[in-house]
Amino acid sequence: MITIPNEKDLPSGTYRDLVIELHKLYRRAGFPGLKSISNASIHLGDNCDVISHQGVSNLLSGKSIPRWRKLEALVLVLASLDVTRPEPRKVAQQFHSLWALLADKSTMSRENSEGCDTLVTREGSRGAQSVPELQPASPVMNSRLSRSISTRLKRDLALEVGGKCSITHCQSAVIELAHIMPISTGGKNTFGNLIYLCPSHHWQFDSGDFPEQEMWLIKARLAWDSKRYTRAENIWLWVFSKRGGTHFIHPTGERDSLRSLEADGFIRLVESSSANEQTSMDTWCVTQMGTRIAKVWADSGAPPIDIA
């Protein structure tokens, strides 16, 4: 069981108020184990992050304030165990108000922002109240989901953006992976659904400042600029961008021309014909992620293709 930090370690103020409220919730939840809280956060869904047992400990000890998604995960787990049986989402909204007050006081300096995965207290003058500031983040996501992302895939994604944040005019070289479509809503750990952002823009994306469609548009532009897709793939993207739909047929012998769209998670093979290879056709399906990128493909800078 973790106790509330003393005022010497955590001075009075908005930060301490938040930690105290967190401990009240922790107590009403029956002081669950840190690992059990972490394990429960895996199953939250709703675009929530997974929080490690060390992250739980840091929050309850008043050592660090993470991005909202981390705090939200902890609050939702504890609220679900609260003996008073509150509505977890309403409890999360209350904590968001406290967190927002704290975030408003943070030092969002561009030089150090190249990290905003975790807010930490900054030592000030003697007797002064500690002020949260931004700490440089790891170049990869602080999530268990990132463990299934291979080193080669991370390297390829970094090469796609030249080792910089994907947002135009942002030159930050401190970057971390973000899922464009959340895992909880059907997103995958594929090249097509992952993008490198600096911690500041990652936080803004998670907070809703960047619509998902805008991030798909950025991903589409990167794909076109890097000539990632074959002519056949460009044609199909243009077709679905203009006409919609979910299925198409393609010659079995030319399956290799669709290799990148398939690898990126945008299409999947539904049925392969067993007829003569020269005349047989495969049936493909556009995935949910593929539908998203097809909607923005015509606006990505890709040249128009005559599909009449």
Secondary structure, DSSP 8 states (H G I E B T S, - for coil): ------TTTS-SSHHHHHHHHHHHHHHHTT---HHHHHHHHTT--TT-----HHHHHHHHTTSEEE-HHHHHHHHHHHHHH-TT---HHHHHHHHHHHHHHHHHTSB--TTT-S--SEEEEE--STT---EEEEE---SS-SSGGGGGS-HHHHHHHHHHTTTS-SSTT------EEEESS-GGGT--SSGGGEEEE-HHHHHHHHTTSS-HHHHHHHHHHHHHHTT-S-HHHHHHHHHHHHH--SEEEEEGGGGGGGHHHHHTTSEEEEE---S-TTT-EEEEEE-HHHHHHHHHHTTTT-------
